[in-house]
């Protein structure tokens, strides 16, 4: 298994559309760094709501299909 940190940030736009971004990061960023990023996105895109989550996740290797 491989452990990776996954950062997910999502925005709800005035139209009701959901816009999100996902990234593999070296470590979860401090909350104030996330807030700075979100403030820029809200200012530029006029998002109404947002959420963010950063978690360590286990990724299993993918095995090639066997032929019989």
Secondary structure, 3 states (H helix, E strand, C coil): CEEEEEEEEEEECCCCCEEEEEEEECCCCCHHHHHHHHHHHHHHHCCCEEEEEEEEEEECCCCCCCCC
